[in-house]
Amino acid sequence: MPETNGTQLTEEEIKSFGPLAKALEERRAAGPKVTTAYPSGPPQGMQAYLGPSMFQPHRARQAIRDAHEKKIPPLIGFYAGLSSIPLMRYMAPFGFDVVWIDWEHTSCNVETMTSLVHDAIFMSQGKTIPFVRVPGHDHAAIGFALDAGASIVIPQLETVEEAKHVMSSSKFGTKNRGTRSAPPFRLIPTLTDQGYDGARDVWQNWNDQAAVMVQIESLAGINNLDAILTECPDIDVVWLGALDCRISMNLPANFGMGSEPEWLEAKEKFYATLKKHNKPLAGFCFAPGDALTEAAQEHSMILHGADVTKLLELQQELANAREAVKGVVKQ
């Protein structure tokens, strides 16, 4: 496939690739075209971090760093735990800064994941950055999520070797120790493949756009976190998976909460390591008011709602309804 950014094709290449190469040259000669109708008026929320096309990922790395440096408030997100396309289409216009698409713990295939990513971006008019939690550390799964235009969440990271593998899978080019394959037909040449900075090609820019979040979900991961962040400085944001971490430590799950001495020691080490490396923190905070304000002091990204928790409220509503109507039964 001929290169379409920054390199003039030779006559031999044009002859070799035939009509395709000729069409690409004609497109380039005509100049770049705008293909995504961005909303009019000043950007709202994460629209300010859009790439040149909504088919590309947001500049999520910069958004997270800006939140970490308190240039903008923390990104407020929504957890989409059911992989439901209709729910995503309903929720997207709300304008959450982030939506967490859980590909790890749902029966979600590649096509559904890709549709969820596109719906989050396009139906929010660019206000929402999709993050996909991939199922494990598989090179192909990481590529599928990034190709769709998402940023990614890597679960259960424990070792430097695992970290190097997932970061390599998420980057293009040997300068970034990358082994990711460029999808040749995900973007349309000269229409949706413009480089953000106007100097480098789209794939080099993409390295600086999509963010990589890692989840530390075991004591081994906490103990290795210093080495992981030293060896893989391009990790953008870190999440303490408290539920899995407590389970792995043979402690009661308790929704990731507890006061056992070994748990408090592990958490202290985790937060001290993040502070040492000046890394952004992400996490849940479903509570409103002062609790959310306090969480915003330390977190660069906060998931503050979820499809599953809102549906759970129906259980109490059903109980209330049954109580309200039981009196009509004649004894």
C-alpha positions, 0 to 999 in steps of 0.5 A: 500500500503506498504511503499517503502522507508526506511522501511523493509517489514515484512513477514506478509506484504509481504504475505498480499500484495502478488506479489506486495510486493515481487516485491518491495522487489526485486527491493529494494534489487537490488538497485536504478536505474537511469530512467531519461537520463539527458542531458550530460555536465554541468547543464543549468539554472534550470537543476541545481535544478532538483530532482532525477527524472523528474517525481518529481518537481524541487527544486523550493523552493531553486531556488527561495530562491537562486534568492532572495539572489542574488546567481543566477539571477532572474528566467525568465518566460513565461506566458502560458495563452492559455493552448495549448499543441502544443504551450507548446511543441514548447516553451519548448526547448527555456529554460525559467526558469519558465513557468506559466500554467494558469489553473484558467482562461482557459478551461483546464481539469486535463489531459491537465494541467498534459500534459502541466506540463510534456511537460514543464519539459521533452521537456525542458530537465529539464531547465524549472520549471512549475508553475500551477495557480490553480483554487481557493483554492480547496484541490483536484486541489492543489493536482492534480497540485503537483502530476503532478510535478509542483509548484503552484500559489494560486490566491486571497489569503485574510485571514490567514484561507485561507492561512493555508488551501492551505498550508496544502493542499500542504504539507505531514505530520502533522509536516508540518500541511499537509493534502495532500494525497500521490499518490500511483502510480504517481511514480514507486517504486525504479525507480522514487521515490528516495528521493533527500537527500538520507535520507528521503522518497520522500514525505518528500523531496517533501515538500522541492521541490515544491514551493508555490506562493500566489497572493495577489489580494485585499486590504483585502489581503494586510491588512492581509499579515503580519498575513498570512506570520507570520502564514504560513512561508512556503509560498515561494514567493508572487505576487501582483495581481495588476489588480484584486486588483485595480478592487476590490478597485473600481479603473480603471483596467488600466492593474494594473497601477495607481497613486491614493493615495489609490493605492500608499498607498496599494502598499507601505504597500504590499512591506513593508510587504514583506521586513519585512518578507524577502519574495521573490517577483514575477511579470511581466516585459514585457519591455526590457533593463533598465526596466528589469534590474531595476525589477531584483533588487527586483524580484526573478521571472519575467514573461517576455513573454506570448503566448497571447501578442505575438499573439496580435502582429499579429493584427498590422502585419495584419494592416501593411499587409493590408496597404501594399497591398491596392494599387493594387486595381484598381479604 
